[in-house]
């Protein structure tokens, strides 16, 4: 029987909309670095309910995304979601909150209730581009370093 990961690092966003792809860029870099067997890393895009299948067995969910947060682009923020959050309170969670908020609500309804944490940055530009702005690229670098420190199982990148 295959053991499932206890932690899921989930990068979400739209990689074709510049800084909106922050979570995807971070997840891809963490996957390249590598993680231990008890951690899964997924670049979830904007898949919404399709991501529900990733949650069984997950005790800790780290969502990496952009947010209209009170911070300058290039900085990162970290917070834990209150387990009793309401969708009206969660409207600021994401620029594509329909997927994230509703995913978490449906997960709770079917008994999947991992601890949910967010690693976020504020976008500089949301426009057609596959590249991050320099400011959000700095945030991605900080996010990768932060996750490597938070989860020391990440091995150093190949040099």
C-alpha positions as CSV (number, residue, x, y, z in Angstrom):
1,X,0.0,0.0,0.0
2,X,1.4,3.4,-1.0
3,X,1.9,5.9,1.8
4,X,0.4,9.3,1.2
5,X,2.2,12.5,2.0
6,X,1.2,14.3,5.2
7,X,2.0,17.7,3.8
8,X,1.0,19.2,0.5
9,X,2.7,22.3,-0.9
10,X,0.3,23.6,-3.5
11,X,1.3,26.3,-5.9
12,X,-1.8,27.9,-7.5
13,X,-2.3,30.6,-10.1
14,X,-2.3,31.3,-13.8
15,X,1.2,31.1,-15.2
16,X,0.1,32.9,-18.4
17,X,-0.8,36.1,-16.4
18,X,2.6,37.2,-15.3
19,X,2.8,37.6,-11.5
20,X,-0.4,35.5,-11.1
21,X,1.8,32.5,-11.8
22,X,3.9,33.1,-8.6
23,X,2.6,29.9,-6.9
24,X,3.3,27.8,-9.9
25,X,6.9,29.1,-10.3
26,X,7.6,28.4,-6.6
27,X,6.1,24.9,-6.7
28,X,8.1,24.0,-9.8
29,X,11.3,25.2,-8.1
30,X,10.6,23.3,-4.9
31,X,9.9,20.1,-7.0
32,X,13.3,20.5,-8.8
33,X,15.0,20.8,-5.4
34,X,13.3,17.7,-4.1
35,X,11.3,16.9,-1.0
36,X,11.0,14.0,1.4
37,X,8.5,11.2,1.0
38,X,6.1,12.7,3.5
39,X,5.7,15.9,1.4
40,X,4.0,16.3,-1.9
41,X,4.5,19.4,-4.1
42,X,2.0,20.2,-6.8
43,X,1.6,23.1,-9.3
44,X,-2.1,23.2,-9.2
45,X,-2.7,26.1,-11.6
46,X,-6.4,27.2,-11.4
47,X,-7.8,23.7,-11.5
48,X,-10.4,24.3,-8.7
49,X,-12.3,21.2,-7.7
50,X,-9.9,19.0,-9.6
51,X,-7.4,19.6,-6.8
52,X,-9.8,17.9,-4.3
53,X,-8.3,14.5,-5.3
54,X,-4.9,15.7,-3.9
55,X,-6.2,16.2,-0.3
56,X,-7.0,12.7,1.1
57,X,-4.4,11.9,3.7
58,X,-3.1,15.5,3.8
59,X,-2.8,16.9,7.3
60,X,-1.0,20.2,6.4
61,X,-1.8,22.2,3.2
62,X,0.5,25.0,2.3
63,X,-1.0,27.2,-0.5
64,X,1.5,29.4,-2.4
65,X,-0.3,32.2,-4.2
66,X,-0.6,35.9,-4.9
67,X,-2.9,38.0,-2.8
68,X,-4.0,41.6,-2.6
69,X,-2.2,41.9,0.7
70,X,-1.0,44.9,2.5
71,X,2.7,44.5,1.6
72,X,4.9,45.7,-1.3
73,X,5.4,43.4,-4.2
74,X,8.6,41.5,-3.6
75,X,7.8,40.7,0.0
76,X,6.3,37.5,1.2
77,X,3.7,36.9,3.9
78,X,2.8,33.8,5.8
79,X,-0.4,33.1,7.7
80,X,-2.5,30.2,8.9
81,X,-6.2,30.0,7.9
82,X,-8.6,30.0,10.8
83,X,-10.3,26.5,10.7
84,X,-13.7,28.2,11.1
85,X,-13.2,30.7,8.2
86,X,-16.3,31.9,6.3
87,X,-16.3,32.5,2.6
88,X,-17.1,36.2,3.1
89,X,-14.0,36.5,5.2
90,X,-11.9,34.6,2.7
91,X,-12.7,36.9,-0.3
92,X,-9.1,38.4,-0.1
93,X,-7.4,35.0,-0.1
94,X,-6.7,34.9,-3.8
95,X,-7.3,36.7,-7.1
96,X,-8.9,33.5,-8.2
97,X,-10.5,32.7,-4.8
98,X,-13.4,30.8,-6.4
99,X,-11.0,27.8,-6.7
100,X,-9.2,28.1,-3.4
101,X,-12.1,29.0,-1.1
102,X,-14.6,26.6,-2.6
103,X,-12.0,23.9,-2.7
104,X,-11.5,24.3,1.1
105,X,-15.2,24.5,1.7
106,X,-16.0,21.3,-0.2
107,X,-13.0,19.6,1.4
108,X,-14.4,20.4,4.8
109,X,-17.9,19.1,3.9
110,X,-16.5,15.7,2.9
111,X,-14.3,15.5,6.0
112,X,-11.0,16.6,4.7
113,X,-9.7,19.3,7.1
114,X,-6.0,19.8,6.9
115,X,-4.3,22.6,8.6
116,X,-4.2,25.4,5.9
117,X,-1.3,27.9,5.6
118,X,-0.7,30.5,3.0
119,X,2.6,31.7,1.6
120,X,1.8,34.8,-0.5
121,X,3.1,37.9,-2.2
122,X,1.4,40.9,-3.8
123,X,1.6,41.0,-7.6
124,X,3.1,43.9,-9.4
125,X,1.6,43.1,-12.9
126,X,-1.3,40.9,-13.9
127,X,-1.0,40.8,-17.7
128,X,-0.4,38.3,-20.5
129,X,3.2,37.1,-19.8
130,X,4.8,33.8,-18.8
131,X,7.5,35.8,-16.8
132,X,7.3,37.2,-13.3
133,X,8.0,40.8,-12.7
134,X,11.5,41.5,-11.1
135,X,9.7,42.3,-7.8
136,X,7.7,39.0,-7.7
137,X,10.7,37.0,-8.9
138,X,12.5,38.3,-5.8
139,X,9.4,37.1,-3.8
140,X,9.7,33.7,-5.5
141,X,13.3,33.5,-4.4
142,X,12.4,34.4,-0.9
143,X,9.5,31.9,-0.9
144,X,11.7,29.0,-2.0
145,X,14.3,29.9,0.7
146,X,11.5,30.2,3.3
147,X,10.0,26.8,2.4
148,X,13.5,25.2,2.5
149,X,13.9,26.6,6.0
150,X,10.4,25.6,7.1
151,X,10.8,22.1,5.6
152,X,14.5,21.2,6.2
153,X,14.0,18.0,4.2
154,X,14.5,20.0,1.0
155,X,17.9,19.2,-0.3
156,X,20.1,22.1,-1.7
157,X,19.7,22.7,-5.4
158,X,22.2,20.9,-7.7
159,X,25.0,23.3,-8.6
